[in-house]
Amino acid sequence: MSDTPQSRGPAQGGSTESRGAEPQYRAQGAAPGIPRQRDSQVPEATGWVGWIAFAGVIMIMVGAFQAIAGLVALFQRGFYLVTESNLIVNVNYTGWGWVHLALGVLMAAAGFGVFAGQMWARVTGVVLAGLAALVNLAFIPAYPIWSLILIALDVIVIYALVVHGREMKSAY
């Protein structure tokens, strides 16, 4: 038997990989025999970090779109396809305008928090995206295609934040 690092055991400075054992992870600068423990709180960053960043950008954009829809509802009521009485929820356009405006501002703020990997921003983003989807569902008669696009974007945001949101913290 030769005296190579692979043929020696771990006690003699060899590798455990040749025997099928799990490799030992060492902290930078740690002694060779001391295993490094992985941080179980934050998963390693994967390719999904891009999707989380995408969710943050979409949250900012959807927030801006919601705010614009709110401002239009406040200042130009004749813009929409139906009158206030033909909406699913019988609320005047001024009420819808304030709801859209508030959701938009909050969604954009949470989008910036997602970039920082903040847990509060993820939770707020999921709740606001869910609320925005419901509001846009009720707003479909007034602005059908736009409402459906915003609902689809809200679903993408919810998916990215719920499934892969923790990875953003380890990326930065």
VEXDREN-2710 file (C-alpha; in Angstrom, 1 decimal):
% VEXDREN-2710
k/r/px/py/pz
1/MET/0.0/0.0/0.0
2/SER/1.4/3.4/-1.0
3/ASP/1.7/6.3/1.4
4/THR/-0.4/8.9/-0.5
5/PRO/-2.9/11.2/1.2
6/GLN/-5.8/9.2/-0.2
7/SER/-4.4/5.9/1.3
8/ARG/-3.9/7.3/4.8
9/GLY/-6.7/7.6/7.2
10/PRO/-8.1/10.9/8.5
11/ALA/-5.9/10.7/11.7
12/GLN/-2.8/10.7/9.6
13/GLY/-3.9/13.6/7.4
14/GLY/-5.5/11.6/4.7
15/SER/-8.9/11.8/3.1
16/THR/-12.0/10.1/4.2
17/GLU/-13.5/10.4/0.7
18/SER/-11.8/7.2/-0.6
19/ARG/-13.8/5.1/1.9
20/GLY/-17.1/6.7/1.0
21/ALA/-17.5/8.7/4.1
22/GLU/-18.8/12.3/4.0
23/PRO/-16.0/14.9/3.4
24/GLN/-15.2/17.1/6.4
25/TYR/-15.8/20.8/6.0
26/ARG/-13.2/22.9/7.8
27/ALA/-13.5/26.6/8.6
28/GLN/-11.0/28.8/7.0
29/GLY/-7.8/28.7/9.1
30/ALA/-9.0/25.8/11.3
31/ALA/-6.9/22.8/12.2
32/PRO/-7.2/19.9/9.7
33/GLY/-9.0/17.6/12.2
34/ILE/-11.7/20.0/13.2
35/PRO/-14.9/19.8/11.2
36/ARG/-16.8/23.0/10.3
37/GLN/-20.5/23.0/11.0
38/ARG/-22.7/24.4/8.3
39/ASP/-25.1/27.2/9.3
40/SER/-28.5/25.5/9.3
41/GLN/-30.4/28.8/9.4
42/VAL/-29.4/30.1/6.0
43/PRO/-29.2/27.8/3.0
44/GLU/-26.5/28.1/0.4
45/ALA/-27.3/30.5/-2.4
46/THR/-28.5/28.8/-5.6
47/GLY/-29.7/30.0/-9.0
48/TRP/-33.0/30.9/-7.4
49/VAL/-31.4/34.0/-5.9
50/GLY/-32.0/35.5/-9.3
51/TRP/-35.7/34.7/-9.0
52/ILE/-35.8/36.4/-5.6
53/ALA/-34.1/39.5/-7.0
54/PHE/-36.6/39.3/-9.8
55/ALA/-39.5/39.1/-7.3
56/GLY/-38.1/42.2/-5.6
57/VAL/-38.0/44.1/-8.9
58/ILE/-41.5/42.9/-9.8
59/MET/-42.7/44.0/-6.4
60/ILE/-41.4/47.5/-7.0
61/MET/-42.9/47.5/-10.5
62/VAL/-46.2/46.1/-9.4
63/GLY/-46.2/48.7/-6.6
64/ALA/-45.7/51.4/-9.1
65/PHE/-48.4/50.0/-11.4
66/GLN/-50.9/49.7/-8.5
67/ALA/-50.1/53.3/-7.4
68/ILE/-50.7/54.5/-11.0
69/ALA/-54.0/52.6/-11.2
70/GLY/-54.9/54.2/-7.9
71/LEU/-54.1/57.7/-9.1
72/VAL/-56.1/57.1/-12.3
73/ALA/-59.0/56.0/-10.2
74/LEU/-58.8/59.1/-8.1
75/PHE/-58.4/61.7/-10.8
76/GLN/-59.9/60.2/-14.0
77/ARG/-62.9/58.1/-13.3
78/GLY/-64.1/57.9/-16.9
79/PHE/-61.0/56.0/-17.9
80/TYR/-62.3/52.6/-16.9
81/LEU/-64.6/50.3/-18.9
82/VAL/-67.5/50.1/-16.5
83/THR/-69.2/52.4/-14.0
84/GLU/-68.7/52.1/-10.3
85/SER/-72.0/50.2/-9.9
86/ASN/-70.9/47.4/-12.3
87/LEU/-67.8/46.4/-10.2
88/ILE/-67.8/43.2/-8.3
89/VAL/-67.5/45.1/-5.0
90/ASN/-69.8/48.1/-5.0
91/VAL/-67.3/50.7/-4.0
92/ASN/-66.8/54.0/-5.8
93/TYR/-63.6/54.7/-7.7
94/THR/-62.3/57.0/-5.1
95/GLY/-62.2/54.1/-2.6
96/TRP/-60.6/51.8/-5.2
97/GLY/-58.0/54.5/-5.9
98/TRP/-57.0/54.8/-2.3
99/VAL/-56.8/51.0/-1.9
100/HIS/-54.6/50.6/-5.0
101/LEU/-52.4/53.6/-4.0
102/ALA/-51.8/52.2/-0.5
103/LEU/-51.1/48.7/-1.8
104/GLY/-48.7/50.1/-4.4
105/VAL/-46.7/52.1/-1.9
106/LEU/-46.4/49.3/0.6
107/MET/-45.6/46.7/-2.1
108/ALA/-42.8/48.9/-3.5
109/ALA/-41.3/49.4/0.0
110/ALA/-41.4/45.7/0.7
111/GLY/-39.7/45.1/-2.7
112/PHE/-36.7/47.1/-1.5
113/GLY/-36.6/45.1/1.7
114/VAL/-36.5/41.8/-0.3
115/PHE/-33.2/43.0/-1.8
116/ALA/-31.7/43.2/1.7
117/GLY/-32.8/39.7/2.5
118/GLN/-35.2/40.8/5.2
119/MET/-37.7/38.3/6.6
120/TRP/-40.2/41.1/7.3
121/ALA/-40.1/42.1/3.7
122/ARG/-40.7/38.5/2.5
123/VAL/-43.7/38.1/4.8
124/THR/-45.1/41.5/4.0
125/GLY/-44.5/40.8/0.3
126/VAL/-46.5/37.6/0.4
127/VAL/-49.4/39.1/2.3
128/LEU/-49.5/42.2/0.0
129/ALA/-49.2/40.2/-3.2
130/GLY/-52.1/38.0/-2.0
131/LEU/-54.2/41.1/-1.1
132/ALA/-53.2/42.8/-4.4
133/ALA/-54.3/39.7/-6.3
134/LEU/-57.7/39.7/-4.6
135/VAL/-58.1/43.5/-5.2
136/ASN/-57.3/43.0/-8.9
137/LEU/-59.7/40.1/-9.1
138/ALA/-62.5/42.3/-7.9
139/PHE/-61.3/45.1/-10.3
140/ILE/-61.4/42.8/-13.4
141/PRO/-64.6/44.4/-14.8
142/ALA/-63.1/47.8/-14.8
143/TYR/-59.7/47.0/-16.3
144/PRO/-59.7/43.3/-17.4
145/ILE/-56.3/42.7/-19.1
146/TRP/-54.3/44.9/-16.8
147/SER/-55.9/43.2/-13.7
148/LEU/-55.1/39.7/-15.1
149/ILE/-51.5/40.7/-15.7
150/LEU/-51.1/42.0/-12.2
151/ILE/-52.6/38.9/-10.7
152/ALA/-50.1/36.7/-12.7
153/LEU/-47.2/38.9/-11.5
154/ASP/-48.5/38.6/-7.9
155/VAL/-48.5/34.8/-8.1
156/ILE/-44.9/34.8/-9.4
157/VAL/-43.9/37.0/-6.5
158/ILE/-45.6/34.8/-3.9
159/TYR/-43.9/31.7/-5.4
160/ALA/-40.4/33.1/-5.4
161/LEU/-40.7/34.5/-1.9
162/VAL/-42.2/31.5/-0.3
163/VAL/-40.2/28.8/-1.9
164/HIS/-36.7/30.4/-2.3
165/GLY/-36.8/33.6/-0.2
166/ARG/-34.2/32.4/2.5
167/GLU/-31.5/32.1/-0.1
168/MET/-31.3/35.8/-0.7
169/LYS/-29.9/36.4/2.8
170/SER/-26.9/34.1/2.1
171/ALA/-26.2/35.7/-1.3
172/TYR/-25.3/39.1/0.2
END
